[in-house]
Amino acid sequence: MTRPHASRKHQVLVIGAGAAGTSVAASLLRQRPGLDVGIVEPGDVHYYQPAFTLVGGGAYALAKTARPQAATLPDNAHWIRSAVIELDPDNQQVVLCDGRRVGYDILVVTPGLKLDWDGVEGLKETLGRNGVCSNYDPSLAEYTWRCIRSFRGGRALFTQPPAPIKCAGAPQKIAYLAADHFRRNNLSSVSEVSFLAAAGALFSVPDFVPPLEQVARRHNIDVRLNHNLIAVDGDRRQATFAVTGGEGGPTTIVESFDLLHVTPPQCAPDFVRNSKLADAAGWVEVDQHSLQHVRYDNVFSLGDASSLPTSKTAAAVRKQSPVAAANILARLSGRPGDASYDGYTSCPVVTAYGKVMLAEFIYGGKVTPTLPLSPFKESTFYWHVKKQFLPPFYFDYMLKGRERDIPHRPQR
Ligand SMILES: Cc1cc2nc3c(=O)[nH]c(=O)nc-3n(C[C@H](O)[C@H](O)[C@H](O)COP(=O)(O)OP(=O)(O)OC[C@H]3O[C@@H](n4cnc5c(N)ncnc54)[C@H](O)[C@@H]3O)c2cc1C
């Protein structure tokens, strides 16, 4: 059977120029400057998403999280300013939203994940109004800070949907910042702060649960697990939660609020979910060590869109990107790739203004700090790392395909 006509073809085609797509493309071109790399990306702006939490807490300017896409893409990559709507791995092609087909020898699938705002009834209608805010969209993060700053007491609810989500610590970080802000403004006695999570534990790695529970207790935050936000009535300021795990079976409860910070449900993008590359849950099904697709060996994936069983963060991407680049270059040379990813991810859990607990771990939830500091202690040093060091490190080092690194080690 002949292939459908493709308007162009690249040796390596990358879908999505976020943290993962940009760093892999840059690494490939740094190591092999003559490589023909195409990147499909519809957006004009590249955001440093990890700082959105600080924007929502009033500790960082939104403008500093954004750089023009043209400035972050590698110079010698071909930018295809469009979006992919279909994957056709049997013909080694993707279909763009204008119907054009682009062919490839190697495909790198890095379109991130989909924020499913429609997954909570009534949410979209009231986002950015009625005290309903979210740090998960740059156009809304500043409204979070307005809500926190103008709060004069009452009920503040912070929600976390079922896993997986990007940066699983982000929903609680903003709860801690808000509670700390209320305390500093003598509002603690008139505020009731609740953190309601769909999960059955405050954090996915058991070792971090006790220290984080202590942080929540110190802030007097009422932590309610197995509570999944399913509907919001912004005008009446009411949120409905599905509650599981109770003795009487699943039920729903309605909570009133003055401030509601929502982390939306998250899933794989539709064109990935509906493709032959997806696993049963919709993510790009790759080997957890080689990052190579389990059925199509000329396809690789990393970052939020991948099936990698680790927490979805930019920190994880930093360790995945060199592995993907090495294995792609090996394949282009006709050799088997032997680079291997160990599941490293990290989450700088902001526990108050000026304080961060840096959770670093690999597959199996094994704690693996990079620096010889206790990972379970809140640290001012890590606050400065998060706020001052990591944003320029991301834009000017990681996105440029630079890979020198300090190794992480199992906690002794
Ligand atoms: C509030 C918040 C806090 C966070 N905190 C942290 C933190 O403290 N530490 C940390 O390490 N990480 C954090 N993260 C997570 C981190 O930002 C992501 O895990 C990381 O950006 C994932 O990289 P990615 O390349 O897979 O996806 P993204 O960086 O999201 O990039 C995906 C790219 O694909 C493009 N794209 C989408 N659809 C298509 C399509 N159809 N065709 C072509 N291109 C497409 C998008 O426009 C985008 O540019 C946080 C995220 C948020 C939202």
The ligand as an SDF file (V2000), in Angstrom:
LIG
                    3D

 53 58  0  0  0  0  0  0  0  0999 V2000
    0.7380   25.1790   38.5300 C   0  0  0  0  0  0  0  0  0  0  0  0
    1.8770   24.3090   38.1020 C   0  0  0  0  0  0  0  0  0  0  0  0
    2.9430   24.1140   38.9660 C   0  0  0  0  0  0  0  0  0  0  0  0
    4.0110   23.3050   38.6030 C   0  0  0  0  0  0  0  0  0  0  0  0
    5.0670   23.1740   39.4600 N   0  0  0  0  0  0  0  0  0  0  0  0
    6.1420   22.4640   39.0860 C   0  0  0  0  0  0  0  0  0  0  0  0
    7.3190   22.4420   39.9150 C   0  0  0  0  0  0  0  0  0  0  0  0
    7.3780   23.0720   40.9760 O   0  0  0  0  0  0  0  0  0  0  0  0
    8.3810   21.7110   39.4940 N   0  0  0  0  0  0  0  0  0  0  0  0
    8.3690   21.0370   38.3070 C   0  0  0  0  0  0  0  0  0  0  0  0
    9.3800   20.4410   37.9590 O   0  0  0  0  0  0  0  0  0  0  0  0
    7.2660   21.0310   37.5060 N   0  0  0  0  0  0  0  0  0  0  0  0
    6.1700   21.7310   37.8560 C   0  0  0  0  0  0  0  0  0  0  0  0
    5.0670   21.7870   37.0330 N   0  0  0  0  0  0  0  0  0  0  0  0
    4.9420   20.8150   35.9170 C   0  0  0  0  0  0  0  0  0  0  0  0
    5.7340   21.1210   34.6720 C   0  0  0  0  0  0  0  0  0  0  0  0
    5.4980   22.4470   34.2390 O   0  0  0  0  0  0  0  0  0  0  0  0
    5.3570   20.1170   33.5830 C   0  0  0  0  0  0  0  0  0  0  0  0
    5.4720   18.8120   34.1040 O   0  0  0  0  0  0  0  0  0  0  0  0
    6.2390   20.2620   32.3620 C   0  0  0  0  0  0  0  0  0  0  0  0
    6.0440   21.5360   31.7720 O   0  0  0  0  0  0  0  0  0  0  0  0
    5.9340   19.1510   31.3640 C   0  0  0  0  0  0  0  0  0  0  0  0
    6.6060   19.3550   30.1680 O   0  0  0  0  0  0  0  0  0  0  0  0
    5.9630   18.8650   28.7680 P   0  0  0  0  0  0  0  0  0  0  0  0
    6.9020   19.3200   27.7250 O   0  0  0  0  0  0  0  0  0  0  0  0
    5.5990   17.4310   28.8600 O   0  0  0  0  0  0  0  0  0  0  0  0
    4.6000   19.6580   28.6580 O   0  0  0  0  0  0  0  0  0  0  0  0
    4.4110   21.2820   28.4740 P   0  0  0  0  0  0  0  0  0  0  0  0
    5.6020   21.9220   29.0630 O   0  0  0  0  0  0  0  0  0  0  0  0
    3.0890   21.5360   28.9970 O   0  0  0  0  0  0  0  0  0  0  0  0
    4.5080   21.4620   26.9000 O   0  0  0  0  0  0  0  0  0  0  0  0
    3.6120   20.8990   25.9910 C   0  0  0  0  0  0  0  0  0  0  0  0
    3.7100   21.7080   24.6760 C   0  0  0  0  0  0  0  0  0  0  0  0
    2.9930   21.0030   23.6500 O   0  0  0  0  0  0  0  0  0  0  0  0
    2.2270   21.9240   22.9040 C   0  0  0  0  0  0  0  0  0  0  0  0
    1.0870   21.2080   22.3220 N   0  0  0  0  0  0  0  0  0  0  0  0
   -0.0560   20.8530   22.9380 C   0  0  0  0  0  0  0  0  0  0  0  0
   -0.8760   20.2390   22.0520 N   0  0  0  0  0  0  0  0  0  0  0  0
   -0.2180   20.2080   20.8660 C   0  0  0  0  0  0  0  0  0  0  0  0
   -0.5650   19.7100   19.5890 C   0  0  0  0  0  0  0  0  0  0  0  0
   -1.7370   19.1490   19.3600 N   0  0  0  0  0  0  0  0  0  0  0  0
    0.3330   19.8470   18.5840 N   0  0  0  0  0  0  0  0  0  0  0  0
    1.5430   20.4300   18.8030 C   0  0  0  0  0  0  0  0  0  0  0  0
    1.9070   20.9310   20.0220 N   0  0  0  0  0  0  0  0  0  0  0  0
    1.0280   20.8200   21.0360 C   0  0  0  0  0  0  0  0  0  0  0  0
    1.8210   22.9690   23.9380 C   0  0  0  0  0  0  0  0  0  0  0  0
    1.4730   24.1950   23.3040 O   0  0  0  0  0  0  0  0  0  0  0  0
    3.0810   23.0790   24.7850 C   0  0  0  0  0  0  0  0  0  0  0  0
    3.9640   24.0420   24.2800 O   0  0  0  0  0  0  0  0  0  0  0  0
    3.9960   22.6380   37.3530 C   0  0  0  0  0  0  0  0  0  0  0  0
    2.9420   22.8550   36.4590 C   0  0  0  0  0  0  0  0  0  0  0  0
    1.9010   23.6890   36.8200 C   0  0  0  0  0  0  0  0  0  0  0  0
    0.7680   23.9260   35.8420 C   0  0  0  0  0  0  0  0  0  0  0  0
  1  2  1  0
  2  3  1  0
  2 52  2  0
  3  4  2  0
  4  5  1  0
  4 50  1  0
  5  6  2  0
  6  7  1  0
  6 13  1  0
  7  8  2  0
  7  9  1  0
  9 10  1  0
 10 11  2  0
 10 12  1  0
 12 13  2  0
 13 14  1  0
 14 15  1  0
 14 50  1  0
 15 16  1  0
 16 17  1  0
 16 18  1  0
 18 19  1  0
 18 20  1  0
 20 21  1  0
 20 22  1  0
 22 23  1  0
 23 24  1  0
 24 25  2  0
 24 26  1  0
 24 27  1  0
 27 28  1  0
 28 29  2  0
 28 30  1  0
 28 31  1  0
 31 32  1  0
 32 33  1  0
 33 34  1  0
 33 48  1  0
 34 35  1  0
 35 36  1  0
 35 46  1  0
 36 37  1  0
 36 45  1  0
 37 38  2  0
 38 39  1  0
 39 40  1  0
 39 45  2  0
 40 41  1  0
 40 42  2  0
 42 43  1  0
 43 44  2  0
 44 45  1  0
 46 47  1  0
 46 48  1  0
 48 49  1  0
 50 51  2  0
 51 52  1  0
 52 53  1  0
M  END
$$$$
